[in-house]
């Protein structure tokens, strides 16, 4: 168990050395800090509002594109069903023509 403790302490040491290399306070750009070092909350709010608006626009474009794609898919499926239906109609018509020919032959 002595080895486990030294392993833990070396792991902790490596973790603390990593965290000690990074600043403890979050870094902010100058655009969000005022002259006295405090955060400019109004500027942060404005930036978040601009980002939200940009994301809303992107979401709307994605929704519109999805709607258009679904509409196109529906049209293509409808056309495919129509062509399948017309194939069935053609087969049915040929069968009816054969039957008609057979009936005509019977009458002769």
C-alpha positions in Angstrom: 0.0 0.0 0.0 3.0 2.3 0.4 3.6 2.0 -3.4 0.0 3.0 -4.0 0.4 6.2 -1.9 3.5 7.2 -3.7 1.7 6.5 -7.0 -1.2 8.7 -5.9 1.1 11.5 -4.8 3.0 11.4 -8.0 -0.3 11.5 -9.9 -1.5 14.4 -7.8 1.8 16.2 -8.3 1.5 15.8 -12.0 -2.1 17.1 -11.9 -1.2 20.1 -9.8 1.8 20.9 -12.0 -0.5 21.0 -15.0 -3.1 23.1 -13.3 -0.5 25.5 -11.8 0.8 26.2 -15.3 -2.6 27.6 -16.4 -3.9 30.8 -14.9 -6.5 30.4 -12.2 -8.7 33.2 -13.5 -10.4 32.9 -16.8 -8.8 34.9 -19.6 -11.1 37.4 -21.3 -10.5 39.5 -24.3 -10.0 43.2 -24.0 -13.4 43.8 -25.7 -15.2 42.3 -22.6 -13.1 44.0 -19.9 -13.4 47.5 -18.8 -10.5 49.8 -17.9 -10.5 48.8 -14.3 -10.3 45.1 -15.0 -14.0 44.2 -14.4 -16.1 42.4 -16.9 -18.2 44.4 -19.2 -21.5 42.6 -18.8 -23.3 44.7 -21.2 -20.8 43.9 -23.9 -21.0 40.2 -23.0 -24.8 40.3 -23.2 -24.7 42.1 -26.6 -22.2 39.5 -27.9 -24.4 36.7 -26.7 -27.5 38.3 -28.3 -25.6 38.6 -31.6 -24.5 35.0 -31.4 -28.0 33.9 -30.6 -29.4 35.8 -33.6 -26.8 34.2 -35.8 -27.7 30.8 -34.5 -31.4 31.4 -35.0 -30.8 32.4 -38.6 -28.7 29.3 -39.2 -31.4 27.1 -37.6 -34.0 28.8 -39.8 -32.0 28.1 -42.9 -31.5 24.5 -41.9 -35.2 24.1 -41.2 -36.1 25.7 -44.6 -33.6 23.4 -46.3 -35.0 20.4 -44.5 -38.6 21.4 -45.5 -37.5 21.7 -49.1 -35.7 18.4 -49.1 -38.7 16.6 -47.5 -41.0 18.2 -50.2 -38.7 17.1 -53.0 -38.5 13.6 -51.5 -42.3 13.4 -51.3 -42.6 14.5 -54.9 -40.1 11.9 -56.0 -41.8 9.2 -54.1 -45.2 10.3 -55.5 -43.8 10.2 -59.1 -42.2 6.7 -58.4 -45.6 5.5 -57.1 -47.3 6.9 -60.2 -44.9 5.1 -62.5 -45.3 1.9 -60.5 -49.0 2.3 -60.8 -48.8 3.0 -64.5 -46.8 -0.2 -64.9 -49.5 -2.1 -63.1 -52.1 -0.4 -65.2 -50.1 -1.4 -68.4 -50.0 -5.1 -67.2 -53.7 -5.0 -66.4 -54.5 -3.5 -69.8 -52.4 -6.2 -71.6 -54.2 -8.9 -69.6 -57.6 -7.4 -70.6 -56.5 -7.2 -74.2 -55.5 -10.9 -74.2 -58.8 -11.8 -72.6 -60.6 -9.8 -75.2 -58.7 -11.5 -78.0 -59.5 -14.9 -76.5 -63.2 -14.0 -76.3 -63.1 -12.8 -79.9 -61.5 -16.1 -81.0 -64.3 -17.9 -79.1 -66.9 -16.0 -81.0 -65.5 -16.9 -84.4 
